[in-house]
């Protein structure tokens, strides 16, 4: 069965990446909570293993005494640092579960294969979260290729487009694939660079109320934000990184542009949008279900965030696993979050 070989490779390669991400960390870095919105790295590692065991192995779970620590609904984020097991036990836990999972891999059937693709993508998503935490700790520097050439408008005609995915690895919020009416639009040929965002900073954009929404202005004043989080001097041709939805929205207003909708972004991506996957790109679309949405693998996986408060990001970042960098993949965050590797691309 081709899927078994494919999954074997995905699970093997993905785990090597996870272990490489944590290998240089001290015990203190594994257990540190660097921001109230993020759990310690050690928790993410254990949660990856717990999720594998829960969905692929079932009862009895290996090391049942660790399950309450690594469940999402167990300890609060602020409490997780103090209850984490030792590094040795954590690694043993992770390796034991993976060995058991790979042992039953050949028993996959057409009826349960979808959950295997969901589980490995869950690990890939937590890899990026680990990279974010390491960047906040100061022991990982975002890596970007340079963006060459000026901004240009790419024009796209209106009409009926088809978005979403029905592939076996598509997450519930990507489904179903369906038609949508879209108007003619233009989108920039690359994400906004630091040099371009510098114009906004130099013009006093962070201090000028007219560029901000009411919520954004309240946020920028309260948090005393004066530049993107991952701002690096002397890197004008790198994409701006570490901005909130509020900052992306304000920059677009300053430039006389707007953020694209996620449908516009996917339309452009399907036709080869340049410079995808450098930074997550904010859209002005709230995260919402597609027509005919069916939750999977449990009711709250995506649906808990269909609350009118989370906004969609598209494209992936330098830290996103390549497997997730597909045109239909949807990411979502609150508009105030800027710790993620997010930038923007304007539309018109």
Secondary structure per residue as TSV (DSSP state, phi and psi in degrees):
chain	resnum	aa	ss	phi	psi
A	1	X	-	360.0	120.9
A	2	X	H	-59.6	-34.0
A	3	X	H	-63.4	-34.7
A	4	X	H	-64.7	-45.6
A	5	X	H	-63.1	-40.9
A	6	X	H	-63.4	-46.0
A	7	X	H	-67.1	-38.0
A	8	X	H	-56.5	-44.0
A	9	X	H	-68.9	-43.5
A	10	X	H	-60.2	-47.8
A	11	X	H	-65.4	-37.8
A	12	X	H	-69.4	-50.5
A	13	X	H	-65.1	-40.5
A	14	X	H	-63.7	-42.3
A	15	X	H	-67.2	-35.3
A	16	X	H	-60.2	-39.3
A	17	X	H	-66.0	-43.5
A	18	X	H	-60.7	-47.7
A	19	X	H	-65.9	-35.3
A	20	X	H	-66.8	-32.7
A	21	X	H	-66.3	-33.6
A	22	X	H	-99.2	-12.7
A	23	X	H	-55.3	-42.3
A	24	X	T	-82.3	0.2
A	25	X	-	-83.3	144.6
A	26	X	-	-79.0	167.4
A	27	X	H	-60.1	-38.0
A	28	X	H	-64.2	-38.8
A	29	X	H	-69.9	-32.1
A	30	X	H	-65.8	-31.6
A	31	X	H	-103.7	-1.9
A	32	X	-	-76.5	134.5
A	33	X	-	-98.6	111.5
A	34	X	-	-91.0	-15.5
A	35	X	S	-156.3	143.3
A	36	X	T	-58.8	-25.4
A	37	X	T	-82.4	-8.8
A	38	X	S	-125.0	138.4
A	39	X	-	-79.9	165.1
A	40	X	-	-62.0	153.3
A	41	X	H	-58.1	-41.4
A	42	X	H	-58.3	-34.4
A	43	X	H	-66.2	-42.8
A	44	X	H	-60.6	-40.5
A	45	X	H	-63.7	-47.2
A	46	X	H	-66.1	-36.1
A	47	X	H	-65.3	-36.9
A	48	X	H	-56.8	-47.8
A	49	X	H	-67.5	-43.9
A	50	X	H	-58.4	-42.9
A	51	X	H	-63.6	-42.5
A	52	X	H	-56.2	-49.9
A	53	X	I	-63.1	-43.2
A	54	X	I	-62.4	-46.2
A	55	X	I	-88.5	-27.9
A	56	X	I	-106.4	-29.3
A	57	X	I	-101.4	-38.5
A	58	X	-	72.0	-171.5
A	59	X	S	-73.7	147.4
A	60	X	S	-80.0	137.9
A	61	X	-	-73.0	137.8
A	62	X	T	-60.6	142.9
A	63	X	T	49.9	59.7
A	64	X	H	-58.3	-24.3
A	65	X	H	-68.1	-18.5
A	66	X	H	-89.5	-16.6
A	67	X	H	-55.4	-45.5
A	68	X	H	-61.7	-25.7
A	69	X	H	-73.1	-38.1
A	70	X	H	-102.7	-0.2
A	71	X	S	-73.2	146.0
A	72	X	T	-61.6	-36.5
A	73	X	T	-93.9	19.7
A	74	X	S	-87.0	-113.2
A	75	X	S	-75.7	147.6
A	76	X	-	-64.8	155.1
A	77	X	G	-54.2	-39.7
A	78	X	G	-69.1	-17.3
A	79	X	G	-98.9	-10.9
A	80	X	H	-68.8	-30.3
A	81	X	H	-59.3	-41.1
A	82	X	H	-78.7	-14.8
A	83	X	H	-108.0	0.0
A	84	X	-	-65.1	142.5
A	85	X	-	-71.8	172.6
A	86	X	-	-62.8	160.6
A	87	X	H	-57.0	-42.4
A	88	X	H	-61.5	-46.2
A	89	X	H	-67.6	-37.9
A	90	X	H	-59.8	-48.4
A	91	X	H	-66.3	-39.4
A	92	X	H	-61.4	-43.6
A	93	X	H	-57.9	-48.8
A	94	X	H	-63.5	-44.9
A	95	X	H	-70.9	-38.4
A	96	X	H	-61.4	-45.9
A	97	X	H	-65.2	-42.8
A	98	X	H	-62.7	-40.3
A	99	X	H	-60.7	-42.9
A	100	X	H	-66.4	-37.4
A	101	X	H	-65.9	-47.3
A	102	X	H	-65.5	-28.5
A	103	X	H	-65.7	-30.3
A	104	X	H	-99.9	0.3
A	105	X	G	-53.0	-41.5
A	106	X	G	-65.0	-10.4
A	107	X	G	-90.9	5.1
A	108	X	-	-55.7	141.1
A	109	X	-	-121.9	168.0
A	110	X	T	-61.9	-25.8
A	111	X	T	-77.2	-27.1
A	112	X	T	-117.9	7.5
A	113	X	H	-67.7	-30.4
A	114	X	H	-60.4	-37.1
A	115	X	H	-66.8	-30.3
A	116	X	H	-66.2	-38.8
A	117	X	H	-70.0	-35.1
A	118	X	H	-65.0	-44.8
A	119	X	H	-62.0	-43.5
A	120	X	H	-70.7	-32.2
A	121	X	H	-70.8	-29.8
A	122	X	H	-60.3	-43.8
A	123	X	H	-63.8	-41.7
A	124	X	H	-60.3	-39.7
A	125	X	H	-66.3	-38.8
A	126	X	H	-72.1	-25.7
A	127	X	H	-58.8	-44.0
A	128	X	H	-67.2	-37.6
A	129	X	H	-61.2	-40.1
A	130	X	H	-61.6	-42.1
A	131	X	H	-62.6	-39.2
A	132	X	H	-61.8	-45.6
A	133	X	H	-63.9	-40.5
A	134	X	H	-62.7	-38.3
A	135	X	H	-64.4	-39.4
A	136	X	H	-67.8	-31.2
A	137	X	H	-72.2	-22.3
A	138	X	T	93.2	12.6
A	139	X	S	-112.2	15.4
A	140	X	-	-147.9	126.1
A	141	X	-	-104.6	125.7
A	142	X	-	-54.2	137.2
A	143	X	-	-113.9	124.5
A	144	X	-	-130.9	141.4
A	145	X	-	-74.5	159.3
A	146	X	-	-77.3	148.1
A	147	X	-	-98.9	122.0
A	148	X	-	-102.0	140.2
A	149	X	S	89.9	163.6
A	150	X	-	-78.8	167.8
A	151	X	-	-69.9	139.2
A	152	X	-	-136.6	154.3
A	153	X	E	-89.8	130.2
A	154	X	E	-101.0	123.6
A	155	X	E	-95.2	137.7
A	156	X	E	-132.6	133.5
A	157	X	-	-77.8	151.2
A	158	X	-	-76.1	172.0
A	159	X	E	145.2	-164.5
A	160	X	E	-94.6	125.2
A	161	X	E	-119.2	163.7
A	162	X	E	-115.0	125.7
A	163	X	E	-124.9	167.7
A	164	X	S	89.0	-173.2
A	165	X	-	-151.8	147.2
A	166	X	-	-116.2	12.3
A	167	X	S	-65.9	157.9
A	168	X	T	-61.7	-27.3
A	169	X	T	-93.9	1.1
A	170	X	-	-67.1	134.7
A	171	X	-	-76.3	165.3
A	172	X	G	-60.1	-34.7
A	173	X	G	-76.0	-9.7
A	174	X	G	-86.7	-13.1
A	175	X	-	-102.9	156.4
A	176	X	S	-84.4	163.8
A	177	X	-	-68.0	132.0
A	178	X	E	-155.8	157.6
A	179	X	E	-81.9	149.1
A	180	X	E	-141.9	142.0
A	181	X	E	-83.7	135.4
A	182	X	E	-136.1	146.9
A	183	X	-	-91.8	162.1
A	184	X	-	-58.2	137.7
A	185	X	E	-151.5	166.6
A	186	X	E	-125.6	147.6
A	187	X	E	-140.1	148.0
A	188	X	E	-69.9	152.3
A	189	X	S	-81.8	-5.3
A	190	X	S	-157.3	159.4
A	191	X	-	-60.7	154.2
A	192	X	-	-60.9	132.0
A	193	X	B	-89.1	170.2
A	194	X	H	-64.1	-37.5
A	195	X	H	-61.1	-42.0
A	196	X	H	-70.0	-39.5
A	197	X	H	-70.9	-25.9
A	198	X	H	-59.3	-31.2
A	199	X	H	-60.1	-41.7
A	200	X	H	-64.6	-44.6
A	201	X	H	-63.7	-48.0
A	202	X	H	-64.6	-29.6
A	203	X	T	-82.5	6.0
A	204	X	T	77.3	27.5
A	205	X	G	-58.0	-34.2
A	206	X	G	-75.0	-13.1
A	207	X	G	-110.3	4.4
A	208	X	-	-110.9	108.8
A	209	X	G	-60.3	-27.7
A	210	X	G	-66.7	-19.7
A	211	X	G	-87.8	-8.6
A	212	X	S	-109.9	147.9
A	213	X	-	-68.0	166.3
A	214	X	H	-59.7	-45.4
A	215	X	H	-66.7	-39.3
A	216	X	H	-65.2	-40.0
A	217	X	H	-66.2	-40.8
A	218	X	H	-62.6	-39.8
A	219	X	H	-67.6	-47.7
A	220	X	H	-66.3	-32.3
A	221	X	H	-73.8	-43.3
A	222	X	H	-64.2	-42.2
A	223	X	H	-86.5	-8.3
A	224	X	T	56.0	47.7
A	225	X	-	-80.9	133.2
A	226	X	-	-127.9	-9.3
A	227	X	S	-166.5	165.4
A	228	X	-	-58.4	153.0
A	229	X	T	-64.0	-44.3
A	230	X	T	-98.6	39.6
A	231	X	-	-68.9	130.7
A	232	X	-	-129.1	110.9
A	233	X	T	-61.5	145.4
A	234	X	T	80.2	13.9
A	235	X	-	-124.1	59.9
A	236	X	T	-63.7	-27.1
A	237	X	T	-98.3	12.1
A	238	X	S	-92.5	151.8
A	239	X	B	-66.6	142.1
A	240	X	-	-64.3	140.6
A	241	X	-	-143.2	142.6
A	242	X	S	89.3	45.0
A	243	X	-	-120.7	151.6
A	244	X	-	-83.9	170.6
A	245	X	H	-58.8	-39.7
A	246	X	H	-58.9	-43.1
A	247	X	H	-68.3	-40.5
A	248	X	H	-62.5	-43.4
A	249	X	H	-64.0	-44.3
A	250	X	H	-64.2	-41.9
A	251	X	H	-60.5	-44.0
A	252	X	H	-62.3	-41.0
A	253	X	H	-61.9	-42.4
A	254	X	H	-58.9	-37.0
A	255	X	T	-88.1	-1.5
A	256	X	T	73.2	25.3
A	257	X	-	-119.8	-165.8
A	258	X	E	-149.2	165.7
A	259	X	E	-77.0	146.5
A	260	X	-	-72.6	157.4
A	261	X	-	-76.9	162.3
A	262	X	H	-68.8	-27.0
A	263	X	H	-69.0	-40.1
A	264	X	H	-62.7	-43.8
A	265	X	H	-61.3	-45.7
A	266	X	H	-66.9	-37.1
A	267	X	H	-57.8	-48.4
A	268	X	H	-65.5	-40.1
A	269	X	H	-63.8	-37.9
A	270	X	H	-62.0	-23.7
A	271	X	T	-105.4	17.2
A	272	X	T	90.2	42.4
A	273	X	-	-55.2	123.7
A	274	X	T	-67.9	156.9
A	275	X	T	57.4	39.4
A	276	X	T	-77.4	151.8
A	277	X	T	83.3	13.5
A	278	X	S	-87.8	-48.3
A	279	X	S	-137.8	151.4
A	280	X	E	-61.5	141.7
A	281	X	E	-115.3	120.2
A	282	X	E	-64.7	141.4
A	283	X	E	-116.5	168.7
A	284	X	E	-94.8	18.2
A	285	X	E	-95.4	131.5
A	286	X	E	-74.9	146.4
A	287	X	-	-70.6	118.0
A	288	X	-	-146.0	158.3
A	289	X	-	-72.7	148.0
A	290	X	-	-75.0	157.6
A	291	X	T	-57.7	128.7
A	292	X	T	85.4	13.9
A	293	X	-	-56.2	136.1
A	294	X	-	-127.9	120.4
A	295	X	-	-64.8	146.0
A	296	X	-	-162.1	139.3
A	297	X	S	-89.1	-1.7
A	298	X	S	-144.8	159.0
A	299	X	T	-55.9	-36.1
A	300	X	H	-91.7	1.2
A	301	X	H	-55.5	-55.7
A	302	X	H	-105.2	-38.2
A	303	X	H	-60.6	-27.4
A	304	X	T	-62.7	-18.4
A	305	X	T	-105.9	6.5
A	306	X	-	-83.3	62.1
A	307	X	S	-114.9	6.5
A	308	X	S	75.6	6.6
A	309	X	S	-114.6	-23.1
A	310	X	E	-93.8	140.9
A	311	X	E	-111.5	150.4
A	312	X	E	-85.3	137.6
A	313	X	E	-117.3	148.9
A	314	X	E	-130.0	158.1
A	315	X	S	101.9	-31.6
A	316	X	-	88.1	167.6
A	317	X	-	-124.4	-178.5
A	318	X	T	-60.7	-24.1
A	319	X	T	-97.5	-0.9
A	320	X	S	-80.3	134.4
A	321	X	-	-58.3	136.5
A	322	X	G	-54.2	-32.9
A	323	X	G	-62.0	-27.3
A	324	X	G	-89.1	-5.8
A	325	X	-	-86.2	66.8
A	326	X	-	-115.5	155.7
A	327	X	T	-65.6	-21.9
A	328	X	T	-91.5	-9.6
A	329	X	-	-70.2	133.4
A	330	X	-	-118.2	130.0
A	331	X	E	-113.7	158.2
A	332	X	E	-150.7	142.1
A	333	X	E	-150.0	162.2
A	334	X	E	-66.3	150.5
A	335	X	T	-66.5	-15.9
A	336	X	T	-88.7	-9.0
A	337	X	-	-77.4	125.9
A	338	X	-	-130.1	3.3
A	339	X	S	-77.0	-19.0
A	340	X	S	-74.8	165.4
A	341	X	S	-84.8	72.4
A	342	X	E	-117.4	142.6
A	343	X	E	-134.8	-145.3
A	344	X	-	-158.4	163.5
A	345	X	-	-139.2	128.4
A	346	X	E	-87.2	161.2
A	347	X	E	-129.0	169.2
A	348	X	-	-149.0	360.0
